[in-house]
C-alpha cells in the first residue's frame, strides 16, 4: 500500500474521531463546568469535583482534555476559561451555550440513527418538549442561529408591501423582530405554544416593539390560525413536518391570509437529487431521528404541496448552502 493512501486513511480516521471531542464538550456543558469556572474566575479540580459531586480523577481527565482542545487554560493545578470557552458561558453576550445544550439533546437521539434507518423512524425518540429545560434550550438555540441570519434573510426579501405579518411557530420572535425593524409600517402576530409565547414577549419587549405586536397561543397542527394578515412566515418549520402535515398547514394558512397575501418559507431547499446542500443532507437525518416524519424537501416537492393547498405564483426567491433558502407563494 502506498504511503499517500495510508496517510489518507489516517486523515479519515482523524476526522471520524472528532465525535469524541464534541462529546467531551457536551459533558462539560451538561455539568455546567464553563459557567462554574466563569463564576469563580479560576478553580482547582478538587473544588470543581466537590461542587459537582463527581469523581475527581475522572473530572481532571475531562478538564485536561478541555485544555488540550483550547476551551480552558491550566496553570499548575488551577483551571480558568480560555476565550474559546467563554462562548460556552451564560454571561457571554454572544453565548452559544443554548445551541450546545440543544446539541446535547440531539446527541441522545442521534445515538439511535441505526435503528431509525432500520425502521424508518426512531423508536427511542425523545421529544424537544419532553422537559421545560430541553424546550427552553431549543428556543434559545433558535435565537443563537437567528440573530445573525435573520437580518440577512430579511434584507434579501422585499416585504415593503406587507402590512401585517403572521409568524407561525415564532419561537422567541427573532425573524419577526427583524422584519419589524426593517419595515416601520408593519405590524405582526406571533403564534406559538402557550409555553413558548413568554419567550417571544420578553424579546419583543426588550426590542421596544411591543406596541406593534400581538400574540396568539396555539398549536398549528390542531388549531386554526389568526386572521387578518397579508404575509405568513414559516421559518424553519416545514422540515419538521411530513408531506401531509405540510399540505394541511399550507391549507390553514391559505384560509386565513388576506386575498393577494403571500406565504414565505425559510428552510433548506434541496437539489432534485437531494445531495445539495450538504448541510441539508445531514439535517434530513436529523429530522429522521428527532421527528416522527420530518424531512428536508426539494423545490418541486414544496411547489406541489403549495399548489395542492391552493397557492399560485410559487417561486424560489433565494437559495443557499444553509437553512437560508426562501420560497414564496401567493393566495390569488
C-alpha angles and dihedrals in degrees: 000000000000121000091237092058092046090051090050090053090051090050090054092049090050090052092049092051091062089093088073091059091049091049091053091054092045091053091050089051092048089054092045091235097150093052091045094054090042090055094048097038090223135004144183121241094247091053092050092045092050093049092048095040094233137130111284097214093049092045091050090055089052093048092048090051090052088051090053090049091053099247097109134029123220130206114180101313096334124102129202134169122275118213089259091056093049089072087065094060128094092233099059111105089223096038117167092189095112091055092048089050087052088051088055087058091047091051091064092052094042089057086073097051092116091055090045092054090046095052102024090244138050108262090193097046117152115209121234087231092054091107136012090241093053092048092047091051090050094051092047091045090056088056091050088058096037100048091075100029100044096072091044090054095044091048091055096054127065108223096156089121094057121101103178127026124204110203106196113202089008098177104188093346097251096148096039089052091053091052092048092050093052096043113044092185093059128099125192143211114207115205127190144116117311089246091055102044094077089063090052093047091051094051094043089051092049089053092051093240101115093113092062098045136075125187131221125191121213151099114267090209093062109014133068117248129244116273132222101061129121099195123048118193123204103184113183092338109109094065092065092057136078117237090260092050091051093051090049091049093047089052091052090051092047090053095054102037118101115251108280090020121141139222118218119198122196114192145098111307109198129214113253091259089049095231097109136101096030090212088058092055090054091046091053087060089046089057090047092059101036105036134049095239111346124141145160114263140213122234091251090056093048089046090055094047092049093046091052088052092055102259124140139193091040114185142167103241098180137008128192147150095263132050085288102109121121129206121186130193133175133225103224 
